[in-house]
């Protein structure tokens, strides 16, 4: 493996790791948002299968817990 290939492979691995961290952070942020909304008995607006829906935040938390 040449020097450039090694650098490219390392860069791809670093990018994949960064993407995983970003995804984990977004999931945590969404979870916390739903928890805060559920505590206030609020509805969330989501798009599901191209359809806009108003769903209780508590229901969304239950859905996340099932995953």
mmCIF file of the N, C-alpha and C atoms, coordinates in Angstrom:
data_MODEL
# 
_entry.id   MODEL 
# 
loop_
_atom_site.group_PDB 
_atom_site.id 
_atom_site.type_symbol 
_atom_site.label_atom_id 
_atom_site.label_alt_id 
_atom_site.label_comp_id 
_atom_site.label_asym_id 
_atom_site.label_entity_id 
_atom_site.label_seq_id 
_atom_site.pdbx_PDB_ins_code 
_atom_site.Cartn_x 
_atom_site.Cartn_y 
_atom_site.Cartn_z 
_atom_site.occupancy 
_atom_site.B_iso_or_equiv 
_atom_site.pdbx_formal_charge 
_atom_site.auth_seq_id 
_atom_site.auth_comp_id 
_atom_site.auth_asym_id 
_atom_site.auth_atom_id 
_atom_site.pdbx_PDB_model_num 
ATOM 1   N N  . UNK A 1 1  ? 0.855   -1.173 0.000  1.00 0.00 ? 1  UNK A N  1 
ATOM 2   C CA . UNK A 1 1  ? 0.000   0.000  0.000  1.00 0.00 ? 1  UNK A CA 1 
ATOM 3   C C  . UNK A 1 1  ? 0.896   1.230  0.000  1.00 0.00 ? 1  UNK A C  1 
ATOM 4   N N  . UNK A 1 2  ? 0.644   2.145  -0.938 1.00 0.00 ? 2  UNK A N  1 
ATOM 5   C CA . UNK A 1 2  ? 1.439   3.347  -1.035 1.00 0.00 ? 2  UNK A CA 1 
ATOM 6   C C  . UNK A 1 2  ? 1.074   4.346  0.037  1.00 0.00 ? 2  UNK A C  1 
ATOM 7   N N  . UNK A 1 3  ? 1.903   5.371  0.119  1.00 0.00 ? 3  UNK A N  1 
ATOM 8   C CA . UNK A 1 3  ? 1.691   6.398  1.133  1.00 0.00 ? 3  UNK A CA 1 
ATOM 9   C C  . UNK A 1 3  ? 0.355   7.109  0.946  1.00 0.00 ? 3  UNK A C  1 
ATOM 10  N N  . UNK A 1 4  ? -0.008  7.399  -0.305 1.00 0.00 ? 4  UNK A N  1 
ATOM 11  C CA . UNK A 1 4  ? -1.282  8.068  -0.566 1.00 0.00 ? 4  UNK A CA 1 
ATOM 12  C C  . UNK A 1 4  ? -2.461  7.192  -0.185 1.00 0.00 ? 4  UNK A C  1 
ATOM 13  N N  . UNK A 1 5  ? -2.374  5.906  -0.488 1.00 0.00 ? 5  UNK A N  1 
ATOM 14  C CA . UNK A 1 5  ? -3.472  4.998  -0.151 1.00 0.00 ? 5  UNK A CA 1 
ATOM 15  C C  . UNK A 1 5  ? -3.661  4.921  1.360  1.00 0.00 ? 5  UNK A C  1 
ATOM 16  N N  . UNK A 1 6  ? -2.575  4.853  2.071  1.00 0.00 ? 6  UNK A N  1 
ATOM 17  C CA . UNK A 1 6  ? -2.657  4.815  3.534  1.00 0.00 ? 6  UNK A CA 1 
ATOM 18  C C  . UNK A 1 6  ? -3.290  6.066  4.089  1.00 0.00 ? 6  UNK A C  1 
ATOM 19  N N  . UNK A 1 7  ? -2.929  7.205  3.525  1.00 0.00 ? 7  UNK A N  1 
ATOM 20  C CA . UNK A 1 7  ? -3.505  8.478  3.962  1.00 0.00 ? 7  UNK A CA 1 
ATOM 21  C C  . UNK A 1 7  ? -4.994  8.530  3.650  1.00 0.00 ? 7  UNK A C  1 
ATOM 22  N N  . UNK A 1 8  ? -5.374  8.053  2.466  1.00 0.00 ? 8  UNK A N  1 
ATOM 23  C CA . UNK A 1 8  ? -6.779  8.049  2.066  1.00 0.00 ? 8  UNK A CA 1 
ATOM 24  C C  . UNK A 1 8  ? -7.581  7.127  2.972  1.00 0.00 ? 8  UNK A C  1 
ATOM 25  N N  . UNK A 1 9  ? -7.061  5.935  3.251  1.00 0.00 ? 9  UNK A N  1 
ATOM 26  C CA . UNK A 1 9  ? -7.762  4.983  4.121  1.00 0.00 ? 9  UNK A CA 1 
ATOM 27  C C  . UNK A 1 9  ? -7.952  5.574  5.518  1.00 0.00 ? 9  UNK A C  1 
ATOM 28  N N  . UNK A 1 10 ? -6.907  6.216  6.026  1.00 0.00 ? 10 UNK A N  1 
ATOM 29  C CA . UNK A 1 10 ? -6.982  6.815  7.357  1.00 0.00 ? 10 UNK A CA 1 
ATOM 30  C C  . UNK A 1 10 ? -8.033  7.937  7.364  1.00 0.00 ? 10 UNK A C  1 
ATOM 31  N N  . UNK A 1 11 ? -8.045  8.738  6.301  1.00 0.00 ? 11 UNK A N  1 
ATOM 32  C CA . UNK A 1 11 ? -9.004  9.828  6.191  1.00 0.00 ? 11 UNK A CA 1 
ATOM 33  C C  . UNK A 1 11 ? -10.432 9.292  6.138  1.00 0.00 ? 11 UNK A C  1 
ATOM 34  N N  . UNK A 1 12 ? -10.658 8.225  5.399  1.00 0.00 ? 12 UNK A N  1 
ATOM 35  C CA . UNK A 1 12 ? -11.994 7.629  5.315  1.00 0.00 ? 12 UNK A CA 1 
ATOM 36  C C  . UNK A 1 12 ? -12.443 7.104  6.672  1.00 0.00 ? 12 UNK A C  1 
ATOM 37  N N  . UNK A 1 13 ? -11.518 6.477  7.388  1.00 0.00 ? 13 UNK A N  1 
ATOM 38  C CA . UNK A 1 13 ? -11.849 5.951  8.710  1.00 0.00 ? 13 UNK A CA 1 
ATOM 39  C C  . UNK A 1 13 ? -12.184 7.099  9.663  1.00 0.00 ? 13 UNK A C  1 
ATOM 40  N N  . UNK A 1 14 ? -11.400 8.169  9.609  1.00 0.00 ? 14 UNK A N  1 
ATOM 41  C CA . UNK A 1 14 ? -11.665 9.326  10.464 1.00 0.00 ? 14 UNK A CA 1 
ATOM 42  C C  . UNK A 1 14 ? -13.016 9.951  10.123 1.00 0.00 ? 14 UNK A C  1 
ATOM 43  N N  . UNK A 1 15 ? -13.337 10.017 8.829  1.00 0.00 ? 15 UNK A N  1 
ATOM 44  C CA . UNK A 1 15 ? -14.631 10.563 8.413  1.00 0.00 ? 15 UNK A CA 1 
ATOM 45  C C  . UNK A 1 15 ? -15.775 9.697  8.913  1.00 0.00 ? 15 UNK A C  1 
ATOM 46  N N  . UNK A 1 16 ? -15.628 8.383  8.840  1.00 0.00 ? 16 UNK A N  1 
ATOM 47  C CA . UNK A 1 16 ? -16.664 7.469  9.317  1.00 0.00 ? 16 UNK A CA 1 
ATOM 48  C C  . UNK A 1 16 ? -16.854 7.619  10.822 1.00 0.00 ? 16 UNK A C  1 
ATOM 49  N N  . UNK A 1 17 ? -15.751 7.750  11.550 1.00 0.00 ? 17 UNK A N  1 
ATOM 50  C CA . UNK A 1 17 ? -15.841 7.933  13.000 1.00 0.00 ? 17 UNK A CA 1 
ATOM 51  C C  . UNK A 1 17 ? -16.531 9.252  13.345 1.00 0.00 ? 17 UNK A C  1 
ATOM 52  N N  . UNK A 1 18 ? -16.198 10.303 12.610 1.00 0.00 ? 18 UNK A N  1 
ATOM 53  C CA . UNK A 1 18 ? -16.821 11.608 12.848 1.00 0.00 ? 18 UNK A CA 1 
ATOM 54  C C  . UNK A 1 18 ? -18.313 11.538 12.545 1.00 0.00 ? 18 UNK A C  1 
ATOM 55  N N  . UNK A 1 19 ? -18.690 10.876 11.461 1.00 0.00 ? 19 UNK A N  1 
ATOM 56  C CA . UNK A 1 19 ? -20.099 10.722 11.110 1.00 0.00 ? 19 UNK A CA 1 
ATOM 57  C C  . UNK A 1 19 ? -20.849 9.975  12.210 1.00 0.00 ? 19 UNK A C  1 
ATOM 58  N N  . UNK A 1 20 ? -20.253 8.933  12.743 1.00 0.00 ? 20 UNK A N  1 
ATOM 59  C CA . UNK A 1 20 ? -20.884 8.170  13.838 1.00 0.00 ? 20 UNK A CA 1 
ATOM 60  C C  . UNK A 1 20 ? -21.094 9.052  15.071 1.00 0.00 ? 20 UNK A C  1 
ATOM 61  N N  . UNK A 1 21 ? -20.111 9.900  15.373 1.00 0.00 ? 21 UNK A N  1 
ATOM 62  C CA . UNK A 1 21 ? -20.237 10.797 16.523 1.00 0.00 ? 21 UNK A CA 1 
ATOM 63  C C  . UNK A 1 21 ? -21.341 11.829 16.300 1.00 0.00 ? 21 UNK A C  1 
ATOM 64  N N  . UNK A 1 22 ? -21.418 12.352 15.076 1.00 0.00 ? 22 UNK A N  1 
ATOM 65  C CA . UNK A 1 22 ? -22.461 13.331 14.753 1.00 0.00 ? 22 UNK A CA 1 
ATOM 66  C C  . UNK A 1 22 ? -23.840 12.694 14.863 1.00 0.00 ? 22 UNK A C  1 
ATOM 67  N N  . UNK A 1 23 ? -24.004 11.493 14.312 1.00 0.00 ? 23 UNK A N  1 
ATOM 68  C CA . UNK A 1 23 ? -25.284 10.789 14.389 1.00 0.00 ? 23 UNK A CA 1 
ATOM 69  C C  . UNK A 1 23 ? -25.689 10.524 15.833 1.00 0.00 ? 23 UNK A C  1 
ATOM 70  N N  . UNK A 1 24 ? -24.738 10.104 16.652 1.00 0.00 ? 24 UNK A N  1 
ATOM 71  C CA . UNK A 1 24 ? -25.026 9.836  18.063 1.00 0.00 ? 24 UNK A CA 1 
ATOM 72  C C  . UNK A 1 24 ? -25.445 11.123 18.771 1.00 0.00 ? 24 UNK A C  1 
ATOM 73  N N  . UNK A 1 25 ? -24.781 12.233 18.461 1.00 0.00 ? 25 UNK A N  1 
ATOM 74  C CA . UNK A 1 25 ? -25.128 13.515 19.062 1.00 0.00 ? 25 UNK A CA 1 
ATOM 75  C C  . UNK A 1 25 ? -26.520 13.980 18.659 1.00 0.00 ? 25 UNK A C  1 
ATOM 76  N N  . UNK A 1 26 ? -26.860 13.797 17.383 1.00 0.00 ? 26 UNK A N  1 
ATOM 77  C CA . UNK A 1 26 ? -28.197 14.177 16.920 1.00 0.00 ? 26 UNK A CA 1 
ATOM 78  C C  . UNK A 1 26 ? -29.278 13.339 17.582 1.00 0.00 ? 26 UNK A C  1 
ATOM 79  N N  . UNK A 1 27 ? -29.041 12.036 17.699 1.00 0.00 ? 27 UNK A N  1 
ATOM 80  C CA . UNK A 1 27 ? -30.015 11.157 18.351 1.00 0.00 ? 27 UNK A CA 1 
ATOM 81  C C  . UNK A 1 27 ? -30.224 11.572 19.804 1.00 0.00 ? 27 UNK A C  1 
ATOM 82  N N  . UNK A 1 28 ? -29.131 11.917 20.484 1.00 0.00 ? 28 UNK A N  1 
ATOM 83  C CA . UNK A 1 28 ? -29.230 12.341 21.879 1.00 0.00 ? 28 UNK A CA 1 
ATOM 84  C C  . UNK A 1 28 ? -29.991 13.664 21.989 1.00 0.00 ? 28 UNK A C  1 
ATOM 85  N N  . UNK A 1 29 ? -29.708 14.594 21.089 1.00 0.00 ? 29 UNK A N  1 
ATOM 86  C CA . UNK A 1 29 ? -30.385 15.890 21.112 1.00 0.00 ? 29 UNK A CA 1 
ATOM 87  C C  . UNK A 1 29 ? -31.885 15.723 20.864 1.00 0.00 ? 29 UNK A C  1 
ATOM 88  N N  . UNK A 1 30 ? -32.252 14.880 19.909 1.00 0.00 ? 30 UNK A N  1 
ATOM 89  C CA . UNK A 1 30 ? -33.661 14.628 19.618 1.00 0.00 ? 30 UNK A CA 1 
ATOM 90  C C  . UNK A 1 30 ? -34.329 13.963 20.808 1.00 0.00 ? 30 UNK A C  1 
ATOM 91  N N  . UNK A 1 31 ? -33.647 13.013 21.411 1.00 0.00 ? 31 UNK A N  1 
ATOM 92  C CA . UNK A 1 31 ? -34.184 12.330 22.598 1.00 0.00 ? 31 UNK A CA 1 
ATOM 93  C C  . UNK A 1 31 ? -34.480 13.336 23.711 1.00 0.00 ? 31 UNK A C  1 
ATOM 94  N N  . UNK A 1 32 ? -33.525 14.213 23.966 1.00 0.00 ? 32 UNK A N  1 
ATOM 95  C CA . UNK A 1 32 ? -33.699 15.212 25.027 1.00 0.00 ? 32 UNK A CA 1 
ATOM 96  C C  . UNK A 1 32 ? -34.837 16.180 24.698 1.00 0.00 ? 32 UNK A C  1 
ATOM 97  N N  . UNK A 1 33 ? -34.969 16.534 23.424 1.00 0.00 ? 33 UNK A N  1 
ATOM 98  C CA . UNK A 1 33 ? -36.070 17.400 23.005 1.00 0.00 ? 33 UNK A CA 1 
ATOM 99  C C  . UNK A 1 33 ? -37.405 16.721 23.280 1.00 0.00 ? 33 UNK A C  1 
ATOM 100 N N  . UNK A 1 34 ? -37.535 15.456 22.875 1.00 0.00 ? 34 UNK A N  1 
ATOM 101 C CA . UNK A 1 34 ? -38.771 14.716 23.124 1.00 0.00 ? 34 UNK A CA 1 
ATOM 102 C C  . UNK A 1 34 ? -39.052 14.581 24.615 1.00 0.00 ? 34 UNK A C  1 
ATOM 103 N N  . UNK A 1 35 ? -38.022 14.364 25.416 1.00 0.00 ? 35 UNK A N  1 
ATOM 104 C CA . UNK A 1 35 ? -38.208 14.253 26.863 1.00 0.00 ? 35 UNK A CA 1 
ATOM 105 C C  . UNK A 1 35 ? -38.737 15.555 27.444 1.00 0.00 ? 35 UNK A C  1 
ATOM 106 N N  . UNK A 1 36 ? -38.180 16.668 26.983 1.00 0.00 ? 36 UNK A N  1 
ATOM 107 C CA . UNK A 1 36 ? -38.628 17.973 27.466 1.00 0.00 ? 36 UNK A CA 1 
ATOM 108 C C  . UNK A 1 36 ? -40.066 18.236 27.019 1.00 0.00 ? 36 UNK A C  1 
ATOM 109 N N  . UNK A 1 37 ? -40.375 17.903 25.779 1.00 0.00 ? 37 UNK A N  1 
ATOM 110 C CA . UNK A 1 37 ? -41.729 18.095 25.269 1.00 0.00 ? 37 UNK A CA 1 
ATOM 111 C C  . UNK A 1 37 ? -42.721 17.190 26.009 1.00 0.00 ? 37 UNK A C  1 
ATOM 112 N N  . UNK A 1 38 ? -42.316 15.967 26.293 1.00 0.00 ? 38 UNK A N  1 
ATOM 113 C CA . UNK A 1 38 ? -43.194 15.034 27.006 1.00 0.00 ? 38 UNK A CA 1 
ATOM 114 C C  . UNK A 1 38 ? -43.476 15.540 28.416 1.00 0.00 ? 38 UNK A C  1 
ATOM 115 N N  . UNK A 1 39 ? -42.463 16.100 29.051 1.00 0.00 ? 39 UNK A N  1 
ATOM 116 C CA . UNK A 1 39 ? -42.643 16.632 30.402 1.00 0.00 ? 39 UNK A CA 1 
ATOM 117 C C  . UNK A 1 39 ? -43.665 17.766 30.416 1.00 0.00 ? 39 UNK A C  1 
ATOM 118 N N  . UNK A 1 40 ? -43.776 18.480 29.290 1.00 0.00 ? 40 UNK A N  1 
ATOM 119 C CA . UNK A 1 40 ? -44.733 19.581 29.176 1.00 0.00 ? 40 UNK A CA 1 
ATOM 120 C C  . UNK A 1 40 ? -46.020 19.151 28.475 1.00 0.00 ? 40 UNK A C  1 
ATOM 121 N N  . UNK A 1 41 ? -46.154 17.835 28.254 1.00 0.00 ? 41 UNK A N  1 
ATOM 122 C CA . UNK A 1 41 ? -47.340 17.267 27.609 1.00 0.00 ? 41 UNK A CA 1 
ATOM 123 C C  . UNK A 1 41 ? -47.615 17.909 26.242 1.00 0.00 ? 41 UNK A C  1 
ATOM 124 N N  . UNK A 1 42 ? -46.549 18.051 25.452 1.00 0.00 ? 42 UNK A N  1 
ATOM 125 C CA . UNK A 1 42 ? -46.651 18.706 24.159 1.00 0.00 ? 42 UNK A CA 1 
ATOM 126 C C  . UNK A 1 42 ? -46.701 17.704 23.008 1.00 0.00 ? 42 UNK A C  1 
ATOM 127 N N  . UNK A 1 43 ? -47.136 18.199 21.864 1.00 0.00 ? 43 UNK A N  1 
ATOM 128 C CA . UNK A 1 43 ? -47.186 17.412 20.642 1.00 0.00 ? 43 UNK A CA 1 
ATOM 129 C C  . UNK A 1 43 ? -45.973 17.775 19.790 1.00 0.00 ? 43 UNK A C  1 
ATOM 130 N N  . UNK A 1 44 ? -45.462 16.797 19.075 1.00 0.00 ? 44 UNK A N  1 
ATOM 131 C CA . UNK A 1 44 ? -44.375 17.032 18.124 1.00 0.00 ? 44 UNK A CA 1 
ATOM 132 C C  . UNK A 1 44 ? -44.954 16.955 16.714 1.00 0.00 ? 44 UNK A C  1 
ATOM 133 N N  . UNK A 1 45 ? -44.383 17.728 15.821 1.00 0.00 ? 45 UNK A N  1 
ATOM 134 C CA . UNK A 1 45 ? -44.788 17.701 14.420 1.00 0.00 ? 45 UNK A CA 1 
ATOM 135 C C  . UNK A 1 45 ? -43.699 16.967 13.660 1.00 0.00 ? 45 UNK A C  1 
ATOM 136 N N  . UNK A 1 46 ? -44.075 15.864 13.012 1.00 0.00 ? 46 UNK A N  1 
ATOM 137 C CA . UNK A 1 46 ? -43.113 15.065 12.267 1.00 0.00 ? 46 UNK A CA 1 
ATOM 138 C C  . UNK A 1 46 ? -43.659 14.782 10.874 1.00 0.00 ? 46 UNK A C  1 
ATOM 139 N N  . UNK A 1 47 ? -42.776 14.363 10.009 1.00 0.00 ? 47 UNK A N  1 
ATOM 140 C CA . UNK A 1 47 ? -43.174 13.919 8.675  1.00 0.00 ? 47 UNK A CA 1 
ATOM 141 C C  . UNK A 1 47 ? -42.947 12.411 8.631  1.00 0.00 ? 47 UNK A C  1 
ATOM 142 N N  . UNK A 1 48 ? -44.020 11.673 8.384  1.00 0.00 ? 48 UNK A N  1 
ATOM 143 C CA . UNK A 1 48 ? -43.952 10.221 8.375  1.00 0.00 ? 48 UNK A CA 1 
ATOM 144 C C  . UNK A 1 48 ? -44.557 9.730  7.066  1.00 0.00 ? 48 UNK A C  1 
ATOM 145 N N  . UNK A 1 49 ? -43.724 9.077  6.266  1.00 0.00 ? 49 UNK A N  1 
ATOM 146 C CA . UNK A 1 49 ? -44.167 8.591  4.953  1.00 0.00 ? 49 UNK A CA 1 
ATOM 147 C C  . UNK A 1 49 ? -44.741 9.713  4.098  1.00 0.00 ? 49 UNK A C  1 
ATOM 148 N N  . UNK A 1 50 ? -44.106 10.889 4.163  1.00 0.00 ? 50 UNK A N  1 
ATOM 149 C CA . UNK A 1 50 ? -44.536 12.028 3.368  1.00 0.00 ? 50 UNK A CA 1 
ATOM 150 C C  . UNK A 1 50 ? -45.755 12.753 3.903  1.00 0.00 ? 50 UNK A C  1 
ATOM 151 N N  . UNK A 1 51 ? -46.245 12.342 5.053  1.00 0.00 ? 51 UNK A N  1 
ATOM 152 C CA . UNK A 1 51 ? -47.438 12.945 5.652  1.00 0.00 ? 51 UNK A CA 1 
ATOM 153 C C  . UNK A 1 51 ? -47.049 13.653 6.947  1.00 0.00 ? 51 UNK A C  1 
ATOM 154 N N  . UNK A 1 52 ? -47.490 14.897 7.100  1.00 0.00 ? 52 UNK A N  1 
ATOM 155 C CA . UNK A 1 52 ? -47.204 15.663 8.311  1.00 0.00 ? 52 UNK A CA 1 
ATOM 156 C C  . UNK A 1 52 ? -48.184 15.234 9.396  1.00 0.00 ? 52 UNK A C  1 
ATOM 157 N N  . UNK A 1 53 ? -47.622 14.903 10.570 1.00 0.00 ? 53 UNK A N  1 
ATOM 158 C CA . UNK A 1 53 ? -48.450 14.421 11.678 1.00 0.00 ? 53 UNK A CA 1 
ATOM 159 C C  . UNK A 1 53 ? -48.100 15.146 12.970 1.00 0.00 ? 53 UNK A C  1 
ATOM 160 N N  . UNK A 1 54 ? -49.102 15.304 13.825 1.00 0.00 ? 54 UNK A N  1 
ATOM 161 C CA . UNK A 1 54 ? -48.916 15.812 15.185 1.00 0.00 ? 54 UNK A CA 1 
ATOM 162 C C  . UNK A 1 54 ? -49.045 14.608 16.117 1.00 0.00 ? 54 UNK A C  1 
ATOM 163 N N  . UNK A 1 55 ? -47.961 14.307 16.821 1.00 0.00 ? 55 UNK A N  1 
ATOM 164 C CA . UNK A 1 55 ? -47.928 13.124 17.680 1.00 0.00 ? 55 UNK A CA 1 
ATOM 165 C C  . UNK A 1 55 ? -47.450 13.539 19.072 1.00 0.00 ? 55 UNK A C  1 
ATOM 166 N N  . UNK A 1 56 ? -48.086 13.013 20.116 1.00 0.00 ? 56 UNK A N  1 
ATOM 167 C CA . UNK A 1 56 ? -47.604 13.326 21.473 1.00 0.00 ? 56 UNK A CA 1 
ATOM 168 C C  . UNK A 1 56 ? -46.130 12.914 21.626 1.00 0.00 ? 56 UNK A C  1 
ATOM 169 N N  . UNK A 1 57 ? -45.354 13.779 22.246 1.00 0.00 ? 57 UNK A N  1 
ATOM 170 C CA . UNK A 1 57 ? -43.934 13.499 22.434 1.00 0.00 ? 57 UNK A CA 1 
ATOM 171 C C  . UNK A 1 57 ? -43.733 12.198 23.208 1.00 0.00 ? 57 UNK A C  1 
ATOM 172 N N  . UNK A 1 58 ? -44.630 11.891 24.113 1.00 0.00 ? 58 UNK A N  1 
ATOM 173 C CA . UNK A 1 58 ? -44.524 10.634 24.876 1.00 0.00 ? 58 UNK A CA 1 
ATOM 174 C C  . UNK A 1 58 ? -44.574 9.429  23.943 1.00 0.00 ? 58 UNK A C  1 
ATOM 175 N N  . UNK A 1 59 ? -45.397 9.509  22.908 1.00 0.00 ? 59 UNK A N  1 
ATOM 176 C CA . UNK A 1 59 ? -45.500 8.420  21.943 1.00 0.00 ? 59 UNK A CA 1 
ATOM 177 C C  . UNK A 1 59 ? -44.194 8.265  21.158 1.00 0.00 ? 59 UNK A C  1 
ATOM 178 N N  . UNK A 1 60 ? -43.578 9.381  20.813 1.00 0.00 ? 60 UNK A N  1 
ATOM 179 C CA . UNK A 1 60 ? -42.307 9.314  20.092 1.00 0.00 ? 60 UNK A CA 1 
ATOM 180 C C  . UNK A 1 60 ? -41.208 8.709  20.956 1.00 0.00 ? 60 UNK A C  1 
ATOM 181 N N  . UNK A 1 61 ? -41.237 9.014  22.246 1.00 0.00 ? 61 UNK A N  1 
ATOM 182 C CA . UNK A 1 61 ? -40.268 8.403  23.166 1.00 0.00 ? 61 UNK A CA 1 
ATOM 183 C C  . UNK A 1 61 ? -40.467 6.887  23.228 1.00 0.00 ? 61 UNK A C  1 
ATOM 184 N N  . UNK A 1 62 ? -41.717 6.455  23.267 1.00 0.00 ? 62 UNK A N  1 
ATOM 185 C CA . UNK A 1 62 ? -42.010 5.023  23.290 1.00 0.00 ? 62 UNK A CA 1 
ATOM 186 C C  . UNK A 1 62 ? -41.486 4.354  22.021 1.00 0.00 ? 62 UNK A C  1 
ATOM 187 N N  . UNK A 1 63 ? -41.677 5.030  20.883 1.00 0.00 ? 63 UNK A N  1 
ATOM 188 C CA . UNK A 1 63 ? -41.192 4.478  19.613 1.00 0.00 ? 63 UNK A CA 1 
ATOM 189 C C  . UNK A 1 63 ? -39.671 4.346  19.621 1.00 0.00 ? 63 UNK A C  1 
ATOM 190 N N  . UNK A 1 64 ? -38.985 5.363  20.158 1.00 0.00 ? 64 UNK A N  1 
ATOM 191 C CA . UNK A 1 64 ? -37.526 5.299  20.219 1.00 0.00 ? 64 UNK A CA 1 
ATOM 192 C C  . UNK A 1 64 ? -37.063 4.162  21.120 1.00 0.00 ? 64 UNK A C  1 
ATOM 193 N N  . UNK A 1 65 ? -37.773 3.953  22.207 1.00 0.00 ? 65 UNK A N  1 
ATOM 194 C CA . UNK A 1 65 ? -37.390 2.899  23.151 1.00 0.00 ? 65 UNK A CA 1 
ATOM 195 C C  . UNK A 1 65 ? -37.556 1.502  22.548 1.00 0.00 ? 65 UNK A C  1 
ATOM 196 N N  . UNK A 1 66 ? -38.471 1.367  21.597 1.00 0.00 ? 66 UNK A N  1 
ATOM 197 C CA . UNK A 1 66 ? -38.687 0.060  20.961 1.00 0.00 ? 66 UNK A CA 1 
ATOM 198 C C  . UNK A 1 66 ? -37.584 -0.296 19.968 1.00 0.00 ? 66 UNK A C  1 
ATOM 199 N N  . UNK A 1 67 ? -36.877 0.712  19.477 1.00 0.00 ? 67 UNK A N  1 
ATOM 200 C CA . UNK A 1 67 ? -35.820 0.486  18.461 1.00 0.00 ? 67 UNK A CA 1 
ATOM 201 C C  . UNK A 1 67 ? -34.610 -0.166 19.022 1.00 0.00 ? 67 UNK A C  1 
# 
